[in-house]
Amino acid sequence: MKRFNVPADFKKETIDEYERLHDKYPGSRVIETYGNITLGPNFGSGRVFTQLPKTDLLDLQRYAEYSKKHDIEFSYTLNAPYLGNAEFTEEGVARIKEFLRDLDNIGIYSIIIALPSLFDLVQLSGYNMRIKASTICHITNANKARTYRKKGIDKIVVDESVHRDFATLKRIREAFGEKIELIVNTMCHRNCNYRQFHYNETGGDSVERFNEVGIDFFEHKCMLQRYDTPSELLKLGWIRPEDLHYYSAIGIDYFKLQGRQHVATGGHLRTLEYYFKEDFDGNLMDLLDMFNDRYSFKVHLDNKKLDGFLKPYWDNENFCKNDCSQCSHCGNYAKKAIDLDAAGKIIDSAKEFYNQCDKFRNLVEAVNPGAASSSEEPDDDLDFNM
């Protein structure tokens, strides 16, 4: 049985649709949805709050109660990588414990966390909550996985950078146990220089604060890395529906769809069915993005022409050495699965747009510290010794 974790849209009718899919595909099942409220107490997560469904505690309670009637768990995302050190203050601990009490009162017993301090805080608070270690924990090997097992963590989400390293995944599975979860539709580059810093920015913009300059900075950097060459699209950490069997073969049957910012369009249901079916004929980039039109520049990556792409990784544990200058595997499959001429035009347009629409550069060039210091008092809230 393949078990799926899906971003919550907080709609009861979506739970009903999951039941329809369960009947149609008995080998797969949604066992969990995840998300967080955006109205009321909010301690941050891995997504910008303005992109998420408008939800309060009452909405969450109703949704979670309905889900449980269909044997679907709800996990609360409290996985911001930084809380401004609030968890080390009396006021901060009081607010967090009060919020945990609220979650417990409405029947939320599963929580997703990234910060080590929050793991301890939740466990010390006395609530019987199962804890999942977020992908933001960057669990990339058996030693890290074993540490979370010893700490009593219920489930871990493995870092997407090792999705094609089957020997490492097998060792992680042996070290932790069966509750290993993989994000299948990830758009993250497996060797992204911005990943942790992007999560730090997102964590800050997942509460009341909202900094468009920072949001655009990392999203645009990601897009420019993704579109450096067409073959970069094959270096993202995605898992095709057709390739789930490789992971089941090493004992991993927990899979996650990411994209809480896309659920308003309903594309997560379409995406989920293709993963249940384990077959998709179309543009893989559409599937990964949950058929969302938020991005104007989208290269067509023919999913069916990627058959066989993953097999060398399975056959040879040393196949990928993360040194693309010495390997042409992704480039060769890019030639098969992508119209390079058409892709080149899209990529050129994307690069032009993202390089021109650079709010951070505009900000830096517009700020004149000499002029600011002569007309304004220094901001005592700025602390560069954090």
Secondary structure, 3 states (H helix, E strand, C coil): CEEEEEECCCCHHHHHHHHHHHHHCCCEEEEEEEECCCCCCCCCCCCCHHHCCCCCHHHHHHHHHHHHHCCCEEEEEECCCCCCCHHHCHHHHHHHHHHHHHHHHCCCCEEEECCHHHHHHHHHCCCCCEEEECHHHCCCCHHHHHHHHHCCCCEEECCHHHCCCHHHHHHHHHHHCCCEEEECCCCCECCCCCHHHHHHHHHHCCCCCCCHHHHHHHHHHHHHHHCCCHHHHHHECCCCHHHHHHHHCCCCCEEECCCHHHHHHCHHHHHHHHHHHCCCCCEHHHHHCCCCCCCCCCCCCEHHHHCCCCHHHHHCCCCCCCCHHHCCHHHHHHHHHCCHHHHHHHHHHHHHHHHHCCHHHHHHHHCCHHHHHHHCCCCCCCCCCC
